[in-house]
Amino acid sequence: MMTLDDNYVKILFRFHSNIFDEEMVETMWAAIVDRDKGLYKLDSIPFYAPLVASDDVVFAEFDDQEQMLTYRKTVEYSGNSTIQIVLMDKFTDINTIRDMFRELGCVSEKVNEGYFSMEIPFSVDYKNIKQKLDEMETKEIIVYAEPCLADGHRY
């Protein structure tokens, strides 16, 4: 009998971070699309990895040096976007901000009390979200980055 875990794998992403100016590594869960062809659908919101979003289909292969499945390229974009948010105002509760964006249709994953990564689904209009991000950044509550902005979310 197959379990849920038999349908999922962890994929390693190695990339240069412009924010930290160093080589970084992140692992993400992905559903197996076609193991023989090395195709997997990301099931995680990237914390740091740029240019990928949840539900993207990626090509990954086993890397002898890394000793695990390693990302090589994205083969199908989901249309989802990933936004990285750093809390600047220590008096603001990060979960309050996450709840506000959840009400606008965004899912997020908290890394710690000062940082979270957020997904904007392809079906959600980014205009109101971007307006709220800009407003909060102007008030110095947050700073944010758009490491993976889908074509449908560009203005």
Backbone as a printed PyTorch tensor [residue, N CA C, xyz], in Angstrom:
tensor([[[  0.8350,  -1.1930,   0.0000],
         [  0.0000,   0.0000,   0.0000],
         [  0.8780,   1.2540,   0.0000]],

        [[  0.5680,   2.2040,  -0.8710],
         [  1.3450,   3.4380,  -0.9210],
         [  0.8520,   4.4210,   0.1330]],

        [[  1.7950,   5.1070,   0.7570],
         [  1.4270,   6.1610,   1.7020],
         [  1.6420,   7.4940,   1.0170]],

        [[  1.1750,   8.5430,   1.6580],
         [  1.3400,   9.8960,   1.1320],
         [  2.8160,  10.1940,   0.8860]],

        [[  3.6780,   9.7290,   1.7940],
         [  5.1090,  10.0020,   1.6810],
         [  5.7240,   9.3940,   0.4320]],

        [[  5.1240,   8.3270,  -0.1010],
         [  5.6350,   7.7030,  -1.3200],
         [  5.4250,   8.6090,  -2.5360]],

        [[  4.5270,   9.5660,  -2.4270],
         [  4.2220,  10.4640,  -3.5390],
         [  4.9920,  11.7790,  -3.4770]],

        [[  5.7770,  11.9660,  -2.4190],
         [  6.5030,  13.2240,  -2.2170],
         [  7.9900,  12.9870,  -2.0430]],

        [[  8.7690,  13.9590,  -2.4880],
         [ 10.2220,  13.9030,  -2.3380],
         [ 10.7140,  15.2770,  -1.8970]],

        [[ 11.9220,  15.3020,  -1.3630],
         [ 12.5570,  16.5810,  -1.0500],
         [ 13.5490,  16.8890,  -2.1600]],

        [[ 13.5400,  18.1550,  -2.6050],
         [ 14.4460,  18.5980,  -3.6620],
         [ 15.3270,  19.7110,  -3.1140]],

        [[ 16.6030,  19.6090,  -3.4210],
         [ 17.5750,  20.6070,  -2.9770],
         [ 17.7160,  21.7090,  -4.0220]],

        [[ 17.7080,  22.9390,  -3.5510],
         [ 17.9360,  24.1160,  -4.3950],
         [ 19.2060,  24.7780,  -3.8970]],

        [[ 20.1530,  24.9890,  -4.7980],
         [ 21.3940,  25.6970,  -4.4630],
         [ 21.4150,  26.9380,  -5.3400]],

        [[ 21.6360,  28.1100,  -4.7250],
         [ 21.5600,  29.3700,  -5.4630],
         [ 22.3700,  30.4490,  -4.7600]],

        [[ 22.6640,  31.4990,  -5.4920],
         [ 23.3370,  32.6630,  -4.9090],
         [ 22.2740,  33.6450,  -4.4590]],

        [[ 22.3320,  34.0620,  -3.1990],
         [ 21.3840,  35.0390,  -2.6740],
         [ 21.9700,  36.4330,  -2.7840]],

        [[ 21.2490,  37.3090,  -3.5020],
         [ 21.6750,  38.7080,  -3.5860],
         [ 21.4870,  39.4240,  -2.2500]],

        [[ 20.4930,  39.0010,  -1.4840],
         [ 20.2290,  39.6140,  -0.1790],
         [ 21.3590,  39.3130,   0.7980]],

        [[ 21.7670,  38.0550,   0.8750],
         [ 22.8120,  37.6450,   1.8130],
         [ 24.1970,  37.6500,   1.1690]],

        [[ 24.2410,  37.8280,  -0.1600],
         [ 25.4740,  37.8110,  -0.9420],
         [ 26.3140,  36.5760,  -0.6420]],

        [[ 25.6610,  35.4280,  -0.6870],
         [ 26.3690,  34.1620,  -0.4670],
         [ 25.6000,  33.0240,  -1.1160]],

        [[ 26.2950,  31.9050,  -1.2860],
         [ 25.6540,  30.6960,  -1.7980],
         [ 24.7520,  30.1490,  -0.6920]],

        [[ 23.5470,  29.7580,  -1.0820],
         [ 22.6040,  29.2350,  -0.0960],
         [ 22.0000,  27.9280,  -0.5910]],

        [[ 21.4490,  27.1860,   0.3530],
         [ 20.8010,  25.9130,   0.0570],
         [ 19.4400,  25.9050,   0.7420]],

        [[ 18.4420,  25.4070,   0.0330],
         [ 17.1070,  25.2550,   0.6070],
         [ 16.5310,  23.9560,   0.0660]],

        [[ 15.8170,  23.2240,   0.8930],
         [ 15.1290,  22.0250,   0.4170],
         [ 13.6270,  22.2720,   0.4650]],

        [[ 12.9280,  21.7240,  -0.5250],
         [ 11.4720,  21.8820,  -0.5990],
         [ 10.8170,  20.5560,  -0.9270]],

        [[  9.5910,  20.3970,  -0.4220],
         [  8.7980,  19.2220,  -0.7480],
         [  8.1960,  19.3840,  -2.1290]],

        [[  8.0950,  18.2660,  -2.8360],
         [  7.4820,  18.2660,  -4.1600],
         [  6.7510,  16.9390,  -4.3710]],

        [[  5.6400,  17.0220,  -5.0960],
         [  4.8910,  15.8220,  -5.4680],
         [  5.5220,  15.2430,  -6.7380]],

        [[  5.5680,  13.9380,  -6.8080],
         [  6.1290,  13.2810,  -7.9910],
         [  5.1310,  13.3850,  -9.1410]],

        [[  5.5730,  13.9530, -10.2620],
         [  4.7500,  14.0320, -11.4720],
         [  5.1200,  12.8590, -12.3740]],

        [[  6.4230,  12.7050, -12.6580],
         [  6.9380,  11.6060, -13.4700],
         [  8.3880,  11.3610, -13.0570]],

        [[  8.5700,  10.4040, -12.1480],
         [  9.9020,  10.1300, -11.5900],
         [ 10.9110,   9.7880, -12.6870]],

        [[ 10.4870,   9.0010, -13.6950],
         [ 11.4050,   8.5930, -14.7610],
         [ 11.9260,   9.7830, -15.5620]],

        [[ 11.0900,  10.8050, -15.7320],
         [ 11.4990,  12.0060, -16.4720],
         [ 12.0770,  13.0820, -15.5550]],

        [[ 12.0770,  12.8220, -14.2370],
         [ 12.6200,  13.7770, -13.2820],
         [ 11.7360,  14.9900, -13.0710]],

        [[ 10.4130,  14.8140, -13.2060],
         [  9.4870,  15.9400, -13.0780],
         [  8.7540,  15.9000, -11.7370]],

        [[  8.7590,  17.0590, -11.0550],
         [  8.1670,  17.1720,  -9.7260],
         [  7.4420,  18.5090,  -9.6020]],

        [[  6.3210,  18.5090,  -8.8550],
         [  5.5370,  19.7310,  -8.6560],
         [  5.7800,  20.2370,  -7.2340]],

        [[  6.3080,  21.4650,  -7.1310],
         [  6.6460,  22.0110,  -5.8160],
         [  5.4140,  22.1300,  -4.9290]],

        [[  5.5610,  21.6650,  -3.6890],
         [  4.4670,  21.6850,  -2.7300],
         [  4.8140,  22.5840,  -1.5410]],

        [[  5.8440,  23.3910,  -1.6870],
         [  6.2960,  24.2870,  -0.6280],
         [  6.3420,  25.7150,  -1.1410]],

        [[  6.1910,  26.6690,  -0.2220],
         [  6.4390,  28.0700,  -0.5530],
         [  7.9230,  28.2980,  -0.2960]],

        [[  8.6710,  28.7050,  -1.3170],
         [ 10.1160,  28.9210,  -1.0990],
         [ 10.3620,  30.0110,  -0.0540]],

        [[ 11.2650,  29.7330,   0.8930],
         [ 11.6500,  30.7480,   1.8780],
         [ 12.6340,  31.7290,   1.2570]],

        [[ 13.6070,  31.2080,   0.5250],
         [ 14.6850,  32.0420,  -0.0020],
         [ 14.9350,  31.8690,  -1.4960]],

        [[ 14.7000,  30.6710,  -2.0240],
         [ 15.0480,  30.3770,  -3.4200],
         [ 14.3030,  31.3080,  -4.3810]],

        [[ 15.0360,  31.9490,  -5.2880],
         [ 14.3960,  32.8640,  -6.2390],
         [ 13.8650,  32.1260,  -7.4700]],

        [[ 12.9630,  32.7750,  -8.1760],
         [ 12.4860,  32.3410,  -9.4970],
         [ 11.7000,  31.0360,  -9.5050]],

        [[ 11.2540,  30.5730,  -8.3350],
         [ 10.3700,  29.4110,  -8.2700],
         [  9.2300,  29.7240,  -7.3060]],

        [[  8.0860,  29.0730,  -7.5400],
         [  6.9110,  29.2440,  -6.6830],
         [  6.2350,  27.8890,  -6.4950]],

        [[  5.3820,  27.7970,  -5.4950],
         [  4.6560,  26.5500,  -5.2790],
         [  3.8210,  26.2110,  -6.5170]],

        [[  3.6770,  24.9340,  -6.7460],
         [  2.9560,  24.3590,  -7.8930],
         [  3.7210,  24.4480,  -9.2140]],

        [[  4.9000,  25.0600,  -9.2420],
         [  5.7470,  24.9970, -10.4390],
         [  6.1720,  23.5470, -10.6410]],

        [[  6.2600,  23.1240, -11.8960],
         [  6.7970,  21.7960, -12.1950],
         [  8.2650,  21.9840, -12.5510]],

        [[  9.1200,  21.2370, -11.8410],
         [ 10.5620,  21.3890, -12.0280],
         [ 11.1930,  20.0710, -12.4600]],

        [[ 12.3400,  20.2060, -13.1010],
         [ 13.1560,  19.0450, -13.4410],
         [ 14.2450,  18.9610, -12.3860]],

        [[ 14.3730,  17.7920, -11.7500],
         [ 15.4140,  17.5640, -10.7500],
         [ 16.0030,  16.1840, -10.9820]],

        [[ 17.2790,  16.0550, -10.6650],
         [ 17.9330,  14.7460, -10.7870],
         [ 18.8280,  14.5060,  -9.5900]],

        [[ 19.1300,  13.2220,  -9.3470],
         [ 20.0000,  12.8830,  -8.2250],
         [ 21.3950,  13.4080,  -8.5050]],

        [[ 21.9390,  14.1290,  -7.5480],
         [ 23.2800,  14.6990,  -7.6750],
         [ 24.2000,  13.9470,  -6.7190]],

        [[ 25.2390,  13.3190,  -7.2770],
         [ 26.1610,  12.5190,  -6.4620],
         [ 26.8590,  13.3550,  -5.3940]],

        [[ 27.2110,  14.5760,  -5.7350],
         [ 27.9060,  15.4460,  -4.7880],
         [ 26.9740,  15.8710,  -3.6420]],

        [[ 25.7340,  16.2080,  -3.9740],
         [ 24.7640,  16.6420,  -2.9570],
         [ 24.1320,  15.4490,  -2.2310]],

        [[ 24.1750,  14.2850,  -2.8810],
         [ 23.5730,  13.0600,  -2.3510],
         [ 22.0610,  13.1640,  -2.1800]],

        [[ 21.4100,  13.9230,  -3.0770],
         [ 19.9570,  13.9830,  -3.0780],
         [ 19.4500,  14.5800,  -4.3840]],

        [[ 18.1250,  14.5310,  -4.5850],
         [ 17.5220,  15.1480,  -5.7570],
         [ 17.8460,  16.6350,  -5.7360]],

        [[ 18.2990,  17.1490,  -6.8780],
         [ 18.7300,  18.5430,  -6.9570],
         [ 18.0460,  19.2360,  -8.1340]],

        [[ 17.5300,  20.4360,  -7.8740],
         [ 16.8430,  21.2510,  -8.8810],
         [ 17.7850,  21.5800, -10.0310]],

        [[ 17.2800,  21.4430, -11.2630],
         [ 18.0530,  21.8100, -12.4500],
         [ 17.3810,  22.9560, -13.2100]],

        [[ 16.0350,  22.8590, -13.3960],
         [ 15.3350,  23.9380, -14.1060],
         [ 13.8340,  23.8100, -13.8770]],

        [[ 13.1330,  24.9220, -14.1380],
         [ 11.6700,  24.9290, -14.0700],
         [ 11.1560,  24.6270, -15.4730]],

        [[ 10.2340,  23.6810, -15.5790],
         [  9.7120,  23.3020, -16.8890],
         [  8.2970,  23.8230, -17.1250]],

        [[  7.5680,  24.1260, -16.0440],
         [  6.2120,  24.6590, -16.1900],
         [  5.9160,  25.5840, -15.0040]],

        [[  5.6280,  26.8520, -15.3210],
         [  5.3480,  27.8300, -14.2720],
         [  3.8750,  27.7820, -13.8770]],

        [[  3.6070,  27.8440, -12.5870],
         [  2.2410,  27.7430, -12.0620],
         [  1.4650,  29.0450, -12.2150]],

        [[  2.1760,  30.1620, -12.3160],
         [  1.5100,  31.4620, -12.3210],
         [  1.4010,  32.0430, -10.9230]],

        [[  1.8420,  31.2770,  -9.9140],
         [  1.8850,  31.7830,  -8.5490],
         [  3.1160,  32.6630,  -8.3890]],

        [[  3.0640,  33.5930,  -7.4380],
         [  4.2110,  34.4490,  -7.1370],
         [  4.6480,  34.2220,  -5.6970]],

        [[  5.9150,  34.5200,  -5.4070],
         [  6.4480,  34.4130,  -4.0570],
         [  6.9670,  35.7820,  -3.6280]],

        [[  6.5530,  36.2120,  -2.4500],
         [  6.9800,  37.4850,  -1.8820],
         [  7.6650,  37.1900,  -0.5450]],

        [[  8.8000,  37.8270,  -0.3030],
         [  9.5220,  37.6730,   0.9640],
         [  9.3250,  38.9500,   1.7760]],

        [[  8.9440,  38.7870,   3.0430],
         [  8.6180,  39.9380,   3.8780],
         [  9.4190,  39.9070,   5.1800]],

        [[ 10.1010,  41.0270,   5.4500],
         [ 10.8740,  41.1880,   6.6860],
         [ 10.1770,  42.2490,   7.5320]],

        [[  9.9070,  41.8990,   8.7770],
         [  9.2650,  42.8250,   9.7080],
         [ 10.3120,  43.7990,  10.2510]],

        [[ 10.0600,  45.0900,  10.0870],
         [ 10.9890,  46.1170,  10.5730],
         [ 10.5470,  46.6990,  11.9150]],

        [[  9.2160,  46.7480,  12.1170],
         [  8.6340,  47.3160,  13.3290],
         [  8.4710,  46.1950,  14.3540]],

        [[  9.3050,  46.2100,  15.3810],
         [  9.3060,  45.1340,  16.3880],
         [  8.0490,  45.1330,  17.2610]],

        [[  7.2270,  46.2040,  17.1640],
         [  6.0090,  46.2800,  17.9710],
         [  4.8030,  45.7120,  17.2290]],

        [[  4.9960,  45.3330,  15.9650],
         [  3.9220,  44.7490,  15.1610],
         [  4.0370,  43.2360,  15.2150]],

        [[  2.9060,  42.5660,  15.4450],
         [  2.8910,  41.1010,  15.4900],
         [  2.8910,  40.5460,  14.0690]],

        [[  3.8330,  39.6900,  13.7720],
         [  3.9750,  39.1240,  12.4280],
         [  2.7260,  38.3400,  12.0150]],

        [[  2.0750,  37.6740,  12.9810],
         [  0.8890,  36.8830,  12.6470],
         [ -0.2920,  37.7690,  12.2590]],

        [[ -0.3490,  38.9790,  12.8100],
         [ -1.3950,  39.9400,  12.4250],
         [ -1.2360,  40.3140,  10.9500]],

        [[  0.0010,  40.5250,  10.5320],
         [  0.2770,  40.8550,   9.1220],
         [ -0.0540,  39.6600,   8.2360]],

        [[  0.3530,  38.4730,   8.6550],
         [  0.0600,  37.2660,   7.8740],
         [ -1.4510,  37.0640,   7.7390]],

        [[ -2.2080,  37.3030,   8.8250],
         [ -3.6710,  37.1610,   8.7900],
         [ -4.2890,  38.1530,   7.8120]],

        [[ -3.7630,  39.3800,   7.7960],
         [ -4.2850,  40.4120,   6.8980],
         [ -4.1230,  39.9620,   5.4320]],

        [[ -2.9460,  39.4180,   5.1050],
         [ -2.7190,  38.9470,   3.7360],
         [ -3.5080,  37.6680,   3.4430]],

        [[ -3.7430,  36.8340,   4.4660],
         [ -4.5510,  35.6230,   4.2730],
         [ -5.9630,  36.0280,   3.8410]],

        [[ -6.4960,  37.0830,   4.4410],
         [ -7.8290,  37.5680,   4.0730],
         [ -7.8660,  38.0690,   2.6270]],

        [[ -6.6980,  38.4460,   2.0760],
         [ -6.6060,  38.8840,   0.6780],
         [ -6.3220,  37.7080,  -0.2650]],

        [[ -6.2820,  36.4850,   0.2930],
         [ -6.1190,  35.2910,  -0.5310],
         [ -4.7190,  34.7140,  -0.5900]],

        [[ -3.8120,  35.1720,   0.2870],
         [ -2.4110,  34.7150,   0.2550],
         [ -2.1050,  33.7340,   1.3800]],

        [[ -1.3660,  32.7030,   1.0530],
         [ -0.8940,  31.7240,   2.0260],
         [  0.5430,  32.1040,   2.3660]],

        [[  0.9490,  31.9010,   3.6280],
         [  2.3340,  32.2260,   3.9750],
         [  2.9150,  31.1960,   4.9260]],

        [[  4.2380,  31.1710,   4.9640],
         [  4.9920,  30.3100,   5.8780],
         [  5.9350,  31.1930,   6.6730]],

        [[  5.8320,  31.1240,   7.9930],
         [  6.6700,  31.9370,   8.8670],
         [  8.0010,  31.2270,   9.1070]],

        [[  9.0890,  31.9580,   8.9050],
         [ 10.4180,  31.4130,   9.1880],
         [ 10.7460,  31.6670,  10.6570]],

        [[ 10.5110,  32.9020,  11.1090],
         [ 10.7190,  33.2890,  12.4970],
         [  9.8580,  34.5180,  12.7830]],

        [[ 10.0410,  35.1510,  13.9360],
         [  9.1810,  36.2880,  14.3080],
         [  9.4250,  37.5310,  13.4550]],

        [[ 10.4660,  37.5020,  12.6250],
         [ 10.7760,  38.6780,  11.8300],
         [ 10.7660,  38.4710,  10.3240]],

        [[ 10.3990,  37.2540,   9.8650],
         [ 10.4880,  36.9810,   8.4320],
         [  9.4750,  35.9190,   8.0220]],

        [[  8.7860,  36.1700,   6.9120],
         [  7.9420,  35.1240,   6.3330],
         [  7.9300,  35.2350,   4.8170]],

        [[  7.5660,  34.1250,   4.2080],
         [  7.4840,  34.0350,   2.7600],
         [  6.0190,  33.8010,   2.4170]],

        [[  5.5370,  34.4960,   1.3710],
         [  4.1200,  34.4760,   1.0580],
         [  3.8980,  34.1110,  -0.4070]],

        [[  2.8360,  33.3370,  -0.6350],
         [  2.4470,  32.9600,  -1.9880],
         [  1.2470,  33.7840,  -2.4220]],

        [[  1.3320,  34.3490,  -3.6160],
         [  0.1700,  34.9730,  -4.2340],
         [ -0.2970,  34.0080,  -5.3180]],

        [[ -1.4430,  33.3320,  -5.1040],
         [ -1.9380,  32.3910,  -6.1090],
         [ -2.2190,  33.0910,  -7.4380]],

        [[ -2.0750,  32.3670,  -8.5290],
         [ -2.2570,  32.9290,  -9.8740],
         [ -3.6340,  33.5740, -10.0350]],

        [[ -4.6450,  33.0610,  -9.3110],
         [ -6.0180,  33.5510,  -9.4610],
         [ -6.3060,  34.8200,  -8.6590]],

        [[ -5.3510,  35.2500,  -7.8240],
         [ -5.5490,  36.4270,  -6.9700],
         [ -4.9740,  37.6720,  -7.6410]],

        [[ -5.7380,  38.7550,  -7.6280],
         [ -5.2810,  40.0340,  -8.1840],
         [ -4.2220,  40.6120,  -7.2480]],

        [[ -3.0490,  40.8760,  -7.7930],
         [ -1.9160,  41.3470,  -6.9780],
         [ -2.0170,  42.8360,  -6.6400]],

        [[ -2.8600,  43.5770,  -7.3540],
         [ -2.9170,  45.0370,  -7.1980],
         [ -3.1580,  45.4710,  -5.7500]],

        [[ -4.1850,  44.9210,  -5.0830],
         [ -4.4930,  45.2940,  -3.6940],
         [ -3.3960,  44.8550,  -2.7340]],

        [[ -2.8120,  43.7050,  -2.9970],
         [ -1.7450,  43.1780,  -2.1500],
         [ -0.5120,  44.0720,  -2.2690]],

        [[ -0.1470,  44.4120,  -3.5050],
         [  1.0120,  45.2810,  -3.7440],
         [  0.7990,  46.6470,  -3.0840]],

        [[ -0.4100,  47.1790,  -3.1810],
         [ -0.7370,  48.4640,  -2.5640],
         [ -0.5160,  48.3920,  -1.0470]],

        [[ -0.9580,  47.2960,  -0.4280],
         [ -0.8110,  47.1080,   1.0220],
         [  0.6640,  46.9420,   1.3910]],

        [[  1.4140,  46.1810,   0.5810],
         [  2.8560,  46.0100,   0.8250],
         [  3.5750,  47.3550,   0.7560]],

        [[  3.2800,  48.1280,  -0.2960],
         [  3.9240,  49.4410,  -0.4660],
         [  3.5820,  50.3820,   0.6850]],

        [[  2.3300,  50.3660,   1.0960],
         [  1.8690,  51.2150,   2.1960],
         [  2.6150,  50.8690,   3.4920]],

        [[  2.7410,  49.5640,   3.7760],
         [  3.4280,  49.1190,   4.9970],
         [  4.9240,  49.3970,   4.9250]],

        [[  5.4820,  49.3170,   3.7000],
         [  6.9040,  49.6090,   3.5360],
         [  7.1600,  51.1020,   3.7410]],

        [[  6.2800,  51.9510,   3.2240],
         [  6.3970,  53.4010,   3.4030],
         [  6.3420,  53.7730,   4.8850]],

        [[  5.5050,  53.0490,   5.6420],
         [  5.3760,  53.3020,   7.0860],
         [  6.4910,  52.6280,   7.8950]],

        [[  7.4350,  51.9720,   7.1810],
         [  8.5810,  51.2880,   7.7910],
         [  8.1710,  50.1620,   8.7430]],

        [[  7.0370,  49.5320,   8.4350],
         [  6.5910,  48.3670,   9.2010],
         [  7.2930,  47.1220,   8.6580]],

        [[  7.4430,  47.0740,   7.3220],
         [  8.0730,  45.9330,   6.6510],
         [  8.9900,  46.4220,   5.5300]],

        [[  9.8200,  45.5310,   5.0410],
         [ 10.4410,  45.6500,   3.7180],
         [ 10.1250,  44.3340,   3.0290]],

        [[ 10.0270,  44.3630,   1.6870],
         [  9.6810,  43.1370,   0.9840],
         [ 10.4430,  43.0240,  -0.3230]],

        [[ 10.5030,  41.7840,  -0.8110],
         [ 11.1430,  41.4940,  -2.0950],
         [ 10.2080,  40.6020,  -2.8980]],

        [[ 10.3370,  40.6640,  -4.2180],
         [  9.5320,  39.8680,  -5.1420],
         [ 10.4490,  38.9330,  -5.9320]],

        [[ 10.9870,  37.8800,  -5.2930],
         [ 11.9460,  37.0060,  -5.9760],
         [ 11.3490,  36.1680,  -7.0950]],

        [[ 10.0150,  36.0080,  -7.0840],
         [  9.3480,  35.2520,  -8.1450],
         [  7.9990,  35.8960,  -8.4120]],

        [[  7.9760,  36.7990,  -9.3780],
         [  6.7480,  37.4990,  -9.7330],
         [  6.2480,  36.9780, -11.0730]],

        [[  5.1130,  36.2890, -11.0400],
         [  4.5390,  35.7130, -12.2590],
         [  4.0780,  36.8090, -13.2140]],

        [[  4.0800,  36.4880, -14.4950],
         [  3.6640,  37.4630, -15.5180],
         [  2.2960,  38.0630, -15.2120]],

        [[  1.3590,  37.2730, -14.7180],
         [  0.0250,  37.7370, -14.4190],
         [ -0.0640,  38.7110, -13.2430]],

        [[  1.0380,  38.8260, -12.4970],
         [  1.0740,  39.7250, -11.3320],
         [  1.9140,  40.9650, -11.5920]],

        [[  2.4120,  41.1350, -12.7890],
         [  3.2380,  42.3130, -13.0950],
         [  2.3640,  43.4820, -13.5570]],

        [[  2.7450,  44.6790, -13.0860],
         [  2.0060,  45.8980, -13.4850],
         [  2.9380,  46.9140, -14.0660]]])
